[in-house]
Amino acid sequence: MSEEEYPSEEFLKYVEEFDCLKDDVRILINRIEDEWWSAEWGFKRTTLPDIFKEMGIDDGVSNQLALELHTGGWSGNEDILLALKKNKWFYMFYWDMSRVGGHEYFRFTKFDSWEVGK
């Protein structure tokens, strides 16, 4: 996607309707990364301790992965987040916290790595 392009309605519907109960959520995450504007800084896959230690929180969990999404104020990224919020299973299972300014944080414990085919 070029910087001038916005996510298509088809893609946003895909995000909203992705079945997290049936399909590997890493497939959805990879697709979002492909569409995320400025993913090099606004789309971060980390381990949970990395992100929470940066914020001064250490809950002793070392086997969880985390995803940070930062919109950068770009409305295309905000549209993707809105579609994710409409995916009730994704938010119910994985949402961890939100911060003012378009910052969303998610936790994943169902898998041991981020590796999955795109």
N, C-alpha and C positions, 0 to 999 in steps of 0.2 A: 504494500500500500504506500502510495506517495504521501507526502505531507499535506497535500491539498485534498486528498480523498478522505471521505468519512466512511465508517462502517456501513455496509448495505443493510437494508431492511431484512433481507434473507439471513444475513449473519446474526443480526440482533435477535431475530426469532429463534435461530439455532441455539444461541446462548440461553435465551429464556426457557426453551423447551428441552434442553439437554437433560437426559435421564441419569442423574447421579446414582440412582439405585441399581441401574442395569449396566451402565457403561463406565469405563475407567475415566475418572475425572481428569487425569493427566492429558487426555485427548482434548478436552475442552480448554484446559489451561494452555496447551500448545497453540491451539487455534486463536485464543485471545492474544497470546504473545505476538502472533503473526499480524494481528490487526492493530495492536497497541501503538499509538503514535509515540515516538521517542522512547521505545522500549529499552534502549540502552541505559537509561537512567530511571525510568518510571515503572519498570517491570522487573522485580527482583525476587529470585528464588534463593532462600537462605535456610539455615537450620534455625529452629526456634530459639536456642540460646543466643545466637548472634544478634538477632533483632531485639530481643527483650533485654539483653545485657546492655545494649546501646541506650535503652530507655531507663536503665536502672532497675529492671525487674528480673529476678532470677527465680523461676518457679521449680527449678531442679529437673526439668524435663529435657532430656538430651536426645531422644529418639524421634522427635517430631520435626517435620519440615514446615517452613513458613513461606508464604507468598505475600509480597508487598506490591500494591498497585497505587501509583501516584498519577493523578490525571494531568498535572501541569496546567490545569485550567482549560485544557482543550476539550471542547464539547463532544468530539468523537469518542474520547476516552470516557467522558461522563455518560454518554449514551451506552457504552459497553457496561459500565458499572450499574446503570439503571436496569439493563437487561439481566445482569447477574442477580440483582436484588429481587427481581421478579421470579427468579428460579428459586422457589422456596426450599427445595432440598439442598441446593448448594449453600445457601446462607444458613440453613438450619444445621448442617453438618460441619461446615468449614469456617464460617465467619468468626473472627476473634475480636476485632475492634475496629473502630473508625476514628479518624482524627479530622478536625476541621481543616478544610483546604483541599479536600479530595484525596485523602490517604486512607486506604483500606488494607486490613491485615487479616490473613487467613491461616489456619493451622490444618495440617494433614497428618494423620497417623496410619492410614490404611496401606501405605507403601513405604519401602525403605529408601527409595531414590526417586529422582525426578525423571529418570530415563524411561522413555516410551517412544515408540515410533510416531512420527508426525504423519 
